[in-house]
Amino acid sequence: MFSFYQTIAENWSDWWPRLSHAAWITIYVTALSFVVAFAIGLALEFMRTRSSVAIRLTAQIYILTLRGVPILVVLYLLYFALPGYGVIISALTAGVIGLGAVHGAFLAEVFRAGLRSVSPGQREAAQAVGLSPFQTFSLILFPQAIKIVLPPLLVGFISLLKDSAICALIAVPELMLAARAIMAETFLPMHVFVLVGVFYFGIAFPASLLVRALEKRLTRGSTNKSSLETGDILPVARLDGVGR
Amino acid sequence: MNTAPILTVRNLKKSYGILDVLRDVSFDLHRGERLAILGPSGSGKSTCLRAINFLDPPTSGTITLEGELIGLHPNGKDHRSATRRKMTARELAPQRAEIGMVFQLFHLWPHLTARENVALQPRKVQRMSSSDANHLAEAMLKKVHLGHKLDEYPGRLSGGQQQRVAIARALAQKPKVLLFDEPTSALDPELVGEVLNVIQELADEGRSMVLVTHEIAFARRMADRVIFMDAGVIVEEGPAREVLANAKEPRLRKFLSTVSTQEAVQ
């Protein structure tokens, strides 16, 4: 066991700069594609609540398609197939778009669940005062739903972080690619991948602490003890301790 | 009251599948008139009210507010509503802004304070500046005697206070008519009075309002005219005192006797 750490220590000066640099790229790719996924997910869910059948159908088809296709297929399409049609994008851009597009379809479901747990009366009251559909969504429904969906959003973020490893296969210089390169040079897969696991955990754990803190902040103030009594937020929202 | 009615409801029908909730309901509301709609549960009185601002769009029939057709495009030569094109939610929004609605379950927005609940519509729909909207909100909240609760979240208010904030929110729209959908039915008995008082004060200001209620005594006191609905049709209507004092229709008599027994028990 001692030799295990010793080997890592001996190689540290070589590995650390390479892995830490790659870790920043992993964080960069994850953060960017999460922003993309968040925007796509919200847009899809807004589209699904519209009255126009064409708009709803477009969103539904997008979700069904992207959810049913492996991320790798999407990445290969973006990175290897698109250039054949004259669209050339960098590996990093392809990775961000691909991850964002696929995870957007998942986040749409998360937002759907969150918005459904906001009582229909909230929407009715917004409609009754004359807010537009977009204002109703952005001012009334979304701010209430976001508090409810923070935990599942975190799950989405962490699975996005882990999926970003797939970007190694289109040569985005992120953690996995760096690790494979080191392994190929040193033939120390155990050491390298245990270390990479620690790096991923080192990114995911602070993220969950951040969400915990954010959750506390968002639910402070608007303690809606009576919203349960008046049936304005369904009891399901209570399970996460929202509204305490 | 010889002027044209502010609100007209004509041949309103609403069905859910084979269930006819409204069967040909027509009535007028004149400017400054206070109309109460009474009826047993399931008589269609709430559906009728919610059809006026298209929260429950009617299957057929027309509603006009100051002569303007609500929820339907007025174009086309055919005057029967079945052939008219329905408005989209976005097109409906400015029309709904002219109609104030108070719900049975308040439906205040829990993530906003009382002041924010009231100021949101003036700011976002009437495009007032933040400070103007806030001043309006404060004035409206003072009007419903909640000047001391401006920055409270709805969760910290009692049911009666929440309903008064909801009334202030509707007033801030500067609506042409006010609709009340059983505003006291969800309240504890001891909180009913404060809400009825506020509604009475608004009635005394000469606002045009339609009130769906179970409070017969209050309807008698506040309303100029009463409509009694049963099974989706208007069974009896007329001046409040007259209709409630000597009901002709047996169904209304039965309803009145049941309710007054309940009121006596309470």
Chai-1 contact restraints between the chains, C-beta under 6 A:
chainA,res_idxA,chainB,res_idxB,connection_type,confidence,min_distance_angstrom,max_distance_angstrom,comment,restraint_id
A,G121,B,L105,contact,1.0,0.0,6.0,A-B,restraint_1
A,G121,B,H107,contact,1.0,0.0,6.0,A-B,restraint_2
A,E124,B,L55,contact,1.0,0.0,6.0,A-B,restraint_3
A,A125,B,H107,contact,1.0,0.0,6.0,A-B,restraint_4
A,A128,B,N53,contact,1.0,0.0,6.0,A-B,restraint_5
A,A128,B,R96,contact,1.0,0.0,6.0,A-B,restraint_6
A,A128,B,M101,contact,1.0,0.0,6.0,A-B,restraint_7
A,V129,B,Q121,contact,1.0,0.0,6.0,A-B,restraint_8
A,V129,B,Q173,contact,1.0,0.0,6.0,A-B,restraint_9
A,G130,B,A93,contact,1.0,0.0,6.0,A-B,restraint_10
A,G130,B,R96,contact,1.0,0.0,6.0,A-B,restraint_11
A,G130,B,A97,contact,1.0,0.0,6.0,A-B,restraint_12
A,G130,B,V125,contact,1.0,0.0,6.0,A-B,restraint_13
A,S132,B,R90,contact,1.0,0.0,6.0,A-B,restraint_14
A,S132,B,A93,contact,1.0,0.0,6.0,A-B,restraint_15
A,P133,B,A89,contact,1.0,0.0,6.0,A-B,restraint_16
A,P133,B,R90,contact,1.0,0.0,6.0,A-B,restraint_17
A,Q135,B,K124,contact,1.0,0.0,6.0,A-B,restraint_18
A,I140,B,W109,contact,1.0,0.0,6.0,A-B,restraint_19
A,P143,B,H111,contact,1.0,0.0,6.0,A-B,restraint_20
A,Q144,B,H111,contact,1.0,0.0,6.0,A-B,restraint_21
A,S222,B,P110,contact,1.0,0.0,6.0,A-B,restraint_22
A,S222,B,H111,contact,1.0,0.0,6.0,A-B,restraint_23
A,S222,B,Y153,contact,1.0,0.0,6.0,A-B,restraint_24
A,T223,B,G155,contact,1.0,0.0,6.0,A-B,restraint_25
A,N224,B,P110,contact,1.0,0.0,6.0,A-B,restraint_26
A,N224,B,G155,contact,1.0,0.0,6.0,A-B,restraint_27
A,K225,B,G155,contact,1.0,0.0,6.0,A-B,restraint_28
A,S226,B,G155,contact,1.0,0.0,6.0,A-B,restraint_29
A,S227,B,P110,contact,1.0,0.0,6.0,A-B,restraint_30
A,T230,B,L105,contact,1.0,0.0,6.0,A-B,restraint_31
